[in-house]
Amino acid sequence: MEVSELLDDLKERLKPFKTRMFPQQVLLELSETGLVGQGFSNGRVAPVLINVPLPSLTIKEGVPIEVEPLADLIGDLLVRDGLIDAYVMASLPQAAVEWRVIDWGEREVPSDGVAALRELAPDLGLPYGLKEAAMDLRPLASGEGKQLLATTRREVVEGWIKVFHQAGTNLDRLACPQTCRLSALEGLLEEMEAGALVVLLTMTEGRAQLMAIRDGVPLFEWPLPGKAGAQVEEVKRCVAFLRREFGQEGRLELLLEGEMEGLEELEMALGVAVQRIQAEPYGSLVLQGLAIPEMGP
């Protein structure tokens, strides 16, 4: 056997040990319009390596429809970038996830909140029962006794597990995109005035939406129309609704991820300067939130 062959054989034998000792990770944001991802290792993030559009109906309402083509695509992309042995942390498509704020009130927060919710079976206004749901429950940065519940149908999780299994990857985590955004913004939100109404506008490729937050607790989420003029009017309407629904007190803070036409008009109408959020070197707030270590419920 040649020396080069011996070295190649040794590298293959050492690969599992190297993977465990120096884990390489991939952050991957899944959406119905495309995939965005980058490598992450030892607290350092690589440039965005994956940014590919998807044909319509490849994913529908967060469910992977074209499982085999998706698996082939993800596997090929990770092989191309030398990341096939990495651990994948992915965010579920936005359309697949429902979220609710759980307020345990005076009672002690259960050690296993998911099991407690399944037993209590409260009416959360979900389009499915908790028995058919996969659930994730996380503490909120502020709001004692409050937790953020993210749910999706079991078949959504099972479908994505199948995709990543067929792709030959090590799937380490499937996360809720809303939870990821809140994690990425946690430091900024803590610096804001108590009681401020924070409106986050996310304008990324294939998605325009609004999320309202007060004292670290999400209040409301709403999709925005695609046309610029309609977006401005819809944001103004949502802010008026939020003021009526959640009170007039507290200053208004506008945060923007991405680019938005009609920004000056919006600022003038609401009397607030927009603060641009830069997720760099991450490809998005969702990817930034994925990189933050999970906290137990």
Phi, psi and omega in degrees: 000133180291158180301318181298323179291322177298318179295318179297319179296319180296319179299319180294322180292325183277344186305314180298323180291319179296321180297320181286323183280324182232073187295126172266138181237159174235129173264126186224119177262120181263136173213168182288347181255346182174180179239136175231131182202164180202159178282156181208125182207133178052041178078003180249136182254138178274163174301160177298118182259330185246121176205084186235136175284160177239144175298152179300147179069010169294321175233133180231121182053037178086351183267128176290116181271312180267078187297310184294313176299321177297316180298316179298317181296311181297316179299315180297319180295319181288325175295316180304320184263011178067032185241014185295335179268001182284163175269127186264127172247115187239149173258137179293153174301142183307319185295342183275347192248134169248145177227151177217149172268123179262121179249110182281355176062228184281340183286157178290138179294123183297149178293328176239084184296325180297314179297321179296320179293321178297321181288317181288327180049055180290156176278106182258007180069028180276154178282009178207161179280157181296336179293333180264006187255147164266132187234147173226130184237122184232143176292147175270149184301326175225165184096081183298133180082005180249140178225154178262120178261124174248130181228155172207165177292146180302323183294336176294309180298314180298322179296317181287326175299320178296317179301310183290329176295315180293333178285349180077029183256167175259095181281118184258332187199139169240118188243163177273129182298325178296318178298320179297315180298317179297320178298318181294329184266358189307312182298317180294317181296325180294333181279348186278157181301137179302136178084358180296141174269110183261125178245113179263122176256119179254113181238078179248171183301121178085000181211129172228119184207166181234137171230131178256139184222140173224126180052041177080359182253122178292138183251325196195144176222139186209134176286147179251150179293164183283331184280139186302309182300320179293328179297314181300313181296322181291321177297316178300318179296318180294319179297319177298318178297315181297321178296318179292318187282322188244007174103152183274343185289160179088139181287158179264130176240127178251124177245141181231124171254118181101203182241144181221125174286147179079021184295318181297320178298318180295316180299318180293320182293323183263349180068031183224136174279135180281136175260118180282135180257120178256115179275353184305143008278009177280154181285343180191168175298326179298314179295322178298317179293326177298328183285345181279128182304142180293142172256140180292154180290000000 
